[in-house]
């Protein structure tokens, strides 16, 4: 997930892109023709992807924010101004508005 940049201006849009439906279908197809020794692993993978596929975008954005903050070594209060500064340090293309919106998701969906 990344802040979008266009026409030399920062945008206030952050997208969550998931191909989980495509992955689920590929795993189902693989499971249909899989030999017995591979079935357990494919069934487990299908369960894991299935659990994530229906996930709400808020918690996904919150996890993304925490990953970016950890990458820059931020360990403080996620609801602080310092967290927004650290998030924008981690992702310089984020506008202030996008960073604040992402921070709100992270606060609303604690780890």
NORMOTA-V979277 format. One record per residue. RES is the residue in one letter. SS is DSSP state (A for helix, B for strand, O for the rest). OMEGA is omega in degrees with one decimal (NA if undefined). D_FIRST is the distance of its C-alpha to the first C-alpha in Angstrom with 1 decimal. Layout:
res:RES ss:SS omega:OMEGA d_first:D_FIRST
res:RES ss:SS omega:OMEGA d_first:D_FIRST
This chain:
res:X ss:O omega:-173.9 d_first:0.0
res:X ss:O omega:171.3 d_first:3.7
res:X ss:B omega:-178.2 d_first:7.1
res:X ss:B omega:179.3 d_first:9.2
res:X ss:B omega:178.5 d_first:12.5
res:X ss:B omega:177.7 d_first:15.6
res:X ss:O omega:176.1 d_first:19.3
res:X ss:O omega:-179.7 d_first:19.1
res:X ss:B omega:175.1 d_first:17.8
res:X ss:B omega:178.8 d_first:14.7
res:X ss:B omega:179.8 d_first:13.4
res:X ss:B omega:-176.7 d_first:12.9
res:X ss:B omega:174.9 d_first:10.4
res:X ss:B omega:-177.5 d_first:6.9
res:X ss:O omega:168.6 d_first:6.0
res:X ss:O omega:-179.2 d_first:5.8
res:X ss:O omega:179.8 d_first:7.0
res:X ss:O omega:174.6 d_first:9.7
res:X ss:O omega:-174.1 d_first:12.7
res:X ss:A omega:178.2 d_first:14.7
res:X ss:A omega:178.4 d_first:17.7
res:X ss:A omega:179.4 d_first:18.1
res:X ss:A omega:178.1 d_first:18.0
res:X ss:A omega:-179.7 d_first:20.5
res:X ss:A omega:178.8 d_first:22.7
res:X ss:A omega:178.7 d_first:22.8
res:X ss:A omega:177.9 d_first:23.7
res:X ss:A omega:178.4 d_first:26.4
res:X ss:A omega:179.0 d_first:27.9
res:X ss:A omega:180.0 d_first:28.0
res:X ss:A omega:-179.5 d_first:29.7
res:X ss:A omega:-177.3 d_first:32.2
res:X ss:O omega:-174.2 d_first:33.6
res:X ss:O omega:171.8 d_first:33.1
res:X ss:O omega:-175.5 d_first:36.1
res:X ss:A omega:-176.1 d_first:37.0
res:X ss:A omega:-179.7 d_first:35.8
res:X ss:A omega:-172.3 d_first:32.1
res:X ss:A omega:-177.5 d_first:32.1
res:X ss:A omega:179.7 d_first:31.5
res:X ss:A omega:178.8 d_first:28.3
res:X ss:A omega:177.0 d_first:27.0
res:X ss:A omega:178.0 d_first:27.9
res:X ss:A omega:178.4 d_first:26.0
res:X ss:A omega:178.7 d_first:22.9
res:X ss:A omega:178.3 d_first:23.3
res:X ss:A omega:-179.4 d_first:23.7
res:X ss:A omega:-179.2 d_first:20.6
res:X ss:A omega:178.2 d_first:18.3
res:X ss:A omega:177.9 d_first:20.3
res:X ss:A omega:-179.4 d_first:19.7
res:X ss:A omega:-174.4 d_first:15.9
res:X ss:A omega:-178.3 d_first:16.1
res:X ss:O omega:-176.1 d_first:17.6
res:X ss:O omega:176.3 d_first:15.6
res:X ss:O omega:-177.7 d_first:14.9
res:X ss:A omega:-179.6 d_first:11.4
res:X ss:A omega:177.8 d_first:12.7
res:X ss:A omega:177.3 d_first:13.2
res:X ss:A omega:177.2 d_first:9.9
res:X ss:A omega:179.1 d_first:8.3
res:X ss:A omega:178.3 d_first:11.5
res:X ss:A omega:178.9 d_first:11.1
res:X ss:A omega:178.7 d_first:7.7
res:X ss:A omega:-179.6 d_first:9.9
res:X ss:A omega:178.2 d_first:12.8
res:X ss:A omega:-179.6 d_first:11.4
res:X ss:A omega:178.6 d_first:10.6
res:X ss:A omega:178.2 d_first:14.0
res:X ss:A omega:-178.7 d_first:15.8
res:X ss:A omega:179.1 d_first:14.7
res:X ss:O omega:174.6 d_first:16.6
res:X ss:O omega:-179.9 d_first:19.4
res:X ss:O omega:179.9 d_first:19.1
res:X ss:O omega:-177.6 d_first:21.2
res:X ss:O omega:-179.4 d_first:22.6
res:X ss:O omega:-176.8 d_first:22.3
res:X ss:O omega:178.8 d_first:18.8
res:X ss:O omega:-174.8 d_first:20.3
res:X ss:O omega:173.7 d_first:21.8
res:X ss:A omega:178.6 d_first:21.5
res:X ss:A omega:178.1 d_first:21.1
res:X ss:A omega:177.5 d_first:17.9
res:X ss:A omega:178.5 d_first:16.5
res:X ss:A omega:179.6 d_first:18.0
res:X ss:A omega:178.7 d_first:16.5
res:X ss:A omega:178.3 d_first:12.9
res:X ss:A omega:173.3 d_first:13.6
res:X ss:A omega:-179.9 d_first:15.3
res:X ss:A omega:-178.5 d_first:12.4
res:X ss:O omega:-174.2 d_first:10.0
res:X ss:O omega:-179.6 d_first:12.9
res:X ss:O omega:178.1 d_first:11.4
res:X ss:O omega:173.0 d_first:10.7
res:X ss:O omega:177.2 d_first:13.8
res:X ss:A omega:-180.0 d_first:16.0
res:X ss:A omega:179.1 d_first:15.7
res:X ss:A omega:179.5 d_first:11.9
res:X ss:A omega:179.0 d_first:12.4
res:X ss:A omega:178.7 d_first:15.3
res:X ss:A omega:177.7 d_first:13.8
res:X ss:A omega:177.8 d_first:11.1
res:X ss:A omega:178.5 d_first:14.2
res:X ss:A omega:175.2 d_first:16.2
res:X ss:A omega:-178.7 d_first:14.0
res:X ss:A omega:178.3 d_first:14.5
res:X ss:A omega:-177.8 d_first:18.1
res:X ss:A omega:-177.8 d_first:18.7
res:X ss:O omega:-179.2 d_first:17.3
res:X ss:O omega:-178.1 d_first:19.0
res:X ss:O omega:NA d_first:18.4
